[in-house]
Amino acid sequence: MALKGLIFDLDGVLVDTVPAHFSAWQRMFEEYGYPFGPREYREQVDGLRRLEGAQAVMRDAPPEKVTQAAELKNQYYLELIEQGCFKTFETSVRFIRQCEARGLLLAAASSSVNVRYILKKAGISDAFAVVIGGDDVKKGKPDAEIFLSAAEKLGLSVPECVVFEDAASGVLAAKRGGFYCVGVDDNRDSGNLELADEIVTDLGMIDIDSFQNRIDRLSVPRN
C-alpha cells in the first residue's frame, strides 16, 4: 500500500526542547526532594505525558501532590520556552516541507499538551493537517492510541503511515500500533530504539523520494 501520511513526534524530532524539559523536571523534582538527573530523565519520564512522568518518579507521594508537582513542572517549562530555550531543527523543517510538496499528509503526535504552542513558536504549525497532544488521548505512550488516532484523523490506514520517534516509549507505541517506525537518535543517549524499523541521526539524512519508493515497495503487511 502506498505511503500517504507521516506522523511525527515533536520533542527531539522536529524541535529540541529537551534542555527545557530536563531543566524544568530537575528543578521541580529537587524542590520536592527527589534526585533527578539524565538517567532518570531517560528511563522514567522521556516520552511520557507530564502527570505520568511525575508519577513515575514520585511513587511514594499522594496523588494531589503529584498533580501539583506536574503543574509546577509545566510552569517552569513554559517559562524556559518563553525565554527562547529551544531550537527548531532546520533539517527537519526542510524534510517536512519536501513531504508537503509531494502531497503527503502530516500529523504531529506528542505527549506534550503544549504541542500546538510549540509548533506555532517554531513556525511550522501550518504544515500539519492533524495535531494531537497528550491531553487529546486517554492513554499515553507506550500505548499506541496517539498514533492510531493520528492516522484515523488523517483518514489513513496504518500501512499508509510512517511514524518518526526519538524516545523508546514512542517507538514501542508505534510498533504496538503496527506502524513502520523510523527512530531518530541524535546521540543524546535518548534510550533504546532497537524496535524501530530503521534509525537515523537526523531527518536530513532521508531522501524523501527514495524513502517513499522504498516504503511503497514493502510487501510485508505492517499491521
N, C-alpha and C positions, 0 to 999 in steps of 0.2 A: 504494500500500500504506500502511496506517495507521501513524502513528508510535507505537511501543510502548516504545522504550528511548532513554535519554540516557547518553552516555559522556563523562565529564569528566576533563580533565587536572587535576592538583592545584595545583601552584605557579602563582600568577598568575591562577587561575580561581576556586578555592574558598578558598584561603588565600594570604597574602602572606608567603612565606618567602624572597623574592628577596634582601632585605638580608642575611639569614643566609647564604644560598648564596654571594652575592658576597663577603662578608667572609671566609668560610671558604676559598673559592677563592683570593682575593687573598693572604691570609696564607700559605697553603701554597705557592703558586707563587713568591712573593717569597722565601720561605725556601729554595726550590730554585733561585733565581736567574733566574726568568722574569718579565719585566714583565707586569703584568696589570691592566687597567682595564675600564671599562664596554664599550668596543668589543670587546675580547677576549671578555668575558663573552657579549655579544650574538651575536657572529659565530662563536665557536668552542665554547662549552660549553652555552649555553642550550638546554634541552630534551633534551640528551643524557644517557645514563647516565654515572655518575661516572667509570668507567675510560675510557670513550670520550672524555669531556671532558678528562681528564688527558692522554690520548694525543694529542689534537688540538693541545695547546699544547707538550707535551714530546716533540716529534717526534724529537729527537736523543738521547733518553735510552734506556737499556736497559730491557727490559720489567719486570724486577724493581723497578727504581727507580720506574717509572711506577705500578706496583701499590702500592708503599709510599706514594707521594705521594697516590694516590687514597684510601687508607685514612686517611691523616692528615687529608685534607680532610673526610672524613666525621666524624672525631673532633671537629674544630673546629666543624663544622656542628651536631652534636648538643649540644655544649656551649652554643652560642648558643640553640638551641631550648629547652633546659632553663632558660636564663636569661630566657625569655619573648620572644626576639627573633623574633616572628612575630605576625601578626594574622589573624583569620578575617573574611572579607568577609560582613558581615551580610546584604547584599542577595543574595549567592549562597546563603546558608543559607535565606532566605525562598523563593527560587526553587526550590531542591531540595525543600523541604517542600511547596510547591504541586504540584510534579510528583508527589511521593509520594501526595498526596491524590487525584490524578487517576488513580492506578493505574499510572503509568508506571514501568518498571523502570530502576534507576540503577546505573551502574558507574563506578568511578574507575580510570583507567588512567594511571599516572605512570611516568616514567623512574626515579624515586627508589625505592630499596629501603626507604626509611623511610615509604612512603605510609601503611601501616596505623597506624604510630605517630603520624604527624601527624594523620590523621583522628580518631584517638582523643583526642589532645590538643585538637583543635578541637571535640570533642563532637558530631561528625556521622557517626561510623563506622556507626551504626545505619541510616543512610539507604541504604546501598549493598549491593545484593544480590551484587555482584561487585567485587572489588578486585584489581587486577593491578599489580605493581611491576616495576621494571627487572630484578629477579632471577628473574622468572617467565617471561621470554621469551628467546629465543636472539638475536634481533636488535632493537636499539633503534631509536627514531625517528631518521631519517625512514622507516624500514621500517614497513610497515603492520601487522606481526604483532601488536602490542599491542592495537590497536583491533579487529582481526579476532578475536582471542582473546576480548576482552571481549564482543563481540556473540555469539560462539558460546556462551560460558558463561552469557549471559543467555537463551540459547535462541531468539535472534532472528536474522533475516537482515539484511544490510547496509542495504537500503532501509527497514527498520523502525527504524533508529537514526540519531541525530544526534550528532556529536562537537563538544565545546566545547574550544578550544585557544587558548593565548596565545603560543606560540612558532612561528616559521616552520617549524622541523623537524617539529613536531607537526601543523601544518596540512598540510604536504606528506605526512606519513604517512597522515592521514585521507583525503586525496584519492587517494592511491595505492591505498587500500583501497576506494575507491568510495563513501565516506560523504559525506553532506551535512555541511558543517563551518561552525560559527559561530566566527569569530575574535574573541577578547576582547583588546582593545587599550586599556589604561588610560592611554595617553600616556606610558608609561615608555620609549618607543622600543624596544619589545620585538622589533623585526625586521619583515621584510617578510611581511605576512599577506595579500597580494593574491590568493592562491589560494583563500582562504576564500570560501564562497558568500555570506556576509554578515559584517559586522563590527559589534560593539557595544563600548561602552566599559565596560559594567557589565551583569551578568546581570539586575540590577533593571530594566533598560530593556525586558526581554522580558515581554510579557503572555502567559502560558502558554496561555490559551485560544485567542487569535488565532494564536499561533505554531503550536500543534498543528493548528489548522484549515488554516493555510497549507501546512504540510508535507504534510498529508494530501491536499491538492489538487494537489500536484506531479505532473505527468503524465509528465515525462521520467524514465526509469529512472536511478537513481543508482549502479548497479553494472554 
